[in-house]
Amino acid sequence: MKPDPRKPPVLAEKLLRWICAPHQVESILGDLHEEFIFQAKKVGLQKARLFYWCEALGFIKLRYIKRKKSPYSSTFIFSHDMIRNYFTIAWRTLSHSKVYSFINVIGLSIGLAAAMLILLYTKDEVSFDQFHANNPNIYRITSQFISTTGQQKGLGANTGFLQGPKFAAGVPEILHAVRYHGHRNDIKKGNEIKSEEVFRVDSSFFSIFSFPLLSGNPQTALKEPRSVVISEEMAEKHFGNKNVLGKTILMKDSFDKDARFEPFTVTGVAQKSPQNSSIKFNFLIPIVTNHGEMERSQNWFNTFLNTFVVLAPGTNVSLVEKKMNLVYNADAKEAIKEVAAKFGVTDRKVYRLQPFTEMHLSADLPADNGLTDHSNPQLSYILTGIALFILTIACINFVNLTVARSLKRAKEIGVRKVIGGGRMQLVVQFLGESFLLCLAAFIFALALVQLTLPTFNHLANKALAISYLFDIKLILGYLLLFFATGLLAGFYPALVLSGYDPVKTLYNRMQLSGKNYLQTSLVVLQFTIASFLIIGTLTINSQFNYLINKDLGYNDEHLISVEKNNLTREEAHLLTLELEKDPNIIAVAPKNGGRWNTAAKVSGNIELQFAYETIDPQFLPTIQVPIVNGRNFSDAFPADSARSVLVNETFVKQAGWKDPIGQIVDFWYDNLKYTVVGVVRDYHYTSLNEKIGPQLFTMKPRNQYGRFFVKIKAGTESTSLRHIGETYTKLFPLDPYTYKFIDDENQKRYESEAKWKQIMLFGTVLTIFISCIGLFGLATLSAERRTKEIGVRKVMGASVTSIARLLTSDFLKLVCISFVFAFPLAYYAIDKWLQNYPYRVDVSAVTFLEAALMAVVVAFLTVSFQSVRAALMNPVKSLRSE
């Protein structure tokens, strides 16, 4: 019986059943029959039968190759040839898809570079002060006040002269103690005088801390009272070389009016302090204390320096703390009673030990008072969060683009499976492509790190170098980052691609199942992160602008501050007369230096703490702060300096006064009482990061001035500064002349906020950029997949605008959905952040609308370009592309 010519060739079917695996035959034959019917209608039976035979022989050939142990066989063990084949195919695939490869490499490299920079930053942060040989046995002596009810309060890290020597003598577990005190000294070189920070330390300094000396004996360098150890930088600066042992430096105490320049002999030259050190010095001189100071028990209550101790290895720290407090309570017993009786102090003081390596990132007991580079741990968390955001978005791009373009590789996957490729081999193949892309991105990221490191150092206030990359721990961290990124970015696409049905893929019937919820979810996550960062950036920018533009309550324009320690009333009067000879000088007013704080009793027994300012009658008019009640100090009232004070509005509120004029302020510990003669309008005498506190102004003769303010005419800065400098040098030839513009100083108070603003801006820009290139890639692949649909719509009369809107709307919907998640998260985060500021902007709906508009506009511009391009295609070409 002859076979029906309208049916497929029977012999071909028999061959297929004989050669192919039983579980595959029915699926293969079903697809071949469908294709046969289609071809028969299209080109006729004869050509259809020929086509059937060709396809059948193709399958038979592939199965024969498999039986001969094809290198793609699932039973074949991975070999050198197989791995080389994988890399060859991966390279060809990536090189033939240049846009896709470029997007992934750029996105991943930016994400990896951000992560690398944060690893550098974090390594530097956690390595602070770790280089000392005596770690982890170095501690700083701290203290805490405990109330009569047992409540802990009043943490402090400063000590006085007594704590170090007394505890070292009374606690056997303390091997060494060293005091460390920063002080301003005037240093004379020829006729030039400059004020430098000089640190007074005990001679045991180099026994505790590992700061190598280029020359000199660390054991004896600080034994003599007039010895000095200088840094190699200062040796070059003052003497032109580093061989300076035995040479002298003229130095005097800046705060001692009667001090004279004394020669200090250089007994050591120290290497430059490491970048990751809390102790950085240029000059070290010995602390000199006399027997009387050490025996005076009231000195237990002085707090002006840092004291460090080295404990014996294996020591119980809690036990040492108990012994320290026993020494304190025994030695200071009478002084404690005296202070309690005089000042009414009922809280007891307890000494603690803080690990030296914890100071750098401590929020409660930071590295200060001569210690440098204290860091806010929140900055590390936020930088890490931004880096993770950027890297996450880059990985999301990889997953989305790989899955989206997977239909283009469907036939390749089908062929590999038909000839015997197992799923695990396909997973390895696609993971190999992922790691190849990551390798290219990793190399490019290293170049980006080197290129952007100076900018990053400026933002993070660091001096990191690319040489940090060669640290073994950091290299291991980068390798872990590389493998984690490659695995995270490639694992899911590898599983998806390797799971395709080979028969469907060979006949172009493969479609992504369902609505591809993962891909859409990842796009939403991308723009949730991007929108979150946009809102954060806008808020930080608004807060920064608020801080630098807010009215401070006084006029800081064209106002110059000149430092002059121990300025007497007579010197201030003479200085004012000399300066006002220049018509460009509007006013001159002296004031105390630094920030003074004290306490007094008001309204009977209410003890009030306040800022304590020493001024003259010209100060408030010079900075243009008005008197809102009563009067200013006046030369017409000679008793003002002995009996009168001014207070600000906050002082009045906290004192509970309804009529402040005539009220008494009782400095009971000095047996002095003053009468309030005027109320000063509140002004921000500190930064806007602090609330305006109580403030009291006095003209007490015993208080000396520490600087003076000069108000000049606008546009006369050069001539006025020249006149001020010449006058100062003429009157005080042995004192260094330094000046500051007050408005510049006020701006510098918000350098931290400025850096936050820049960091968030860079992070947001990078996030948006990576999100957009990913969205561009998805839009491109979406347009390619819908080529025939676009052609049909155009033939049916659809306009370019409607097609572009169709292709764009799907992505814009996802961006809008992201706002549902981004807005609550952003509101919570910025509300928490703004609570750190007593004076702050409100969380405004306008900020969220601006962020939403920016995200939508950026996404629209990204997607619309490719959408319009696809909509403008010739429909004939679109229909033929199938």
Buried (B, 14 or more C-beta within 10 A) or exposed (E): EEEEEEBBBEEBBEBBEEBBEEEBBEBBBEBBBEBBBEBBEEEEBEEBBBBBBEBBEEBBEBBEBBEEEBBBBEEBEEEEEBEEBBEEBBEEBBEEBEEBBEBBBBBBBBBBBBBBBBBBBBBBBEBBBBEBEBBEBBBBBBBBBBEEEEEEEEBBBBBBBBBBBBBBEBBEBBBBBBBBBBBBBBBBEEEEBEBBBBBBBBBBBBBBBBBEBBBBEBEEBBEBEBBBBBBBBBBBEBBEEBEBBEBEBBBBBBBEEEBEBEEBEBBBBBEEBBBBBBBBBBBBBBBEBEEEEEEBBEBBBBEEBBBBBBBEEEBEBEEBBEBBBEBBBEBBEEBBEBBEEEEEEEBBBBBBBBBBBBBBBBEEBBBBBBBBBBBEEEBBEBBBBBBBBBBBBBBBBBBBBBBBBBBBBBBBBBBBBBBBBBBEBBBBBBBBBBBBBBBBBBEBBBEBBEEBBEEBBEBBEBEBEEEBBEBEEBEEBBEEBBEBBBBBBBBBBBBBBBEBBBBBBBBEEBEBEEEBEBBBEBBBBBBBBBBBBBBBBBBBBBBBEBBBEEEBBBBBEBBBBBBBBBBEBEBBEEBBEBBEEBEBBBBBBBBBBEEBEEBBBBEEEEEBEBBBBBBBBBBBBBBBBEBEBBBBBEEEBEEBBEEBBBBBBBBBEBBEBEEBBEBBBBBBBEEEBBBBBBBBBBBBBEBBBEEBBBBBBBBBEEBBBBBBBBBBBEEBBEBBBEBBEEBBBEBBEEBBBEBBBBBEEBBEBBEEBBBBBBBBBBBBEBBBBBBBBBBBBBBBBBBBBBBBBBBBBBEEEBEBEEBBBBBBEBBBEBBBBBBEBBBEBBBEBBEEBBEEBEBBBEBEEEBBEBBBEBBBEBBBEBBBBBBBBBBEBEBEEBBEEE
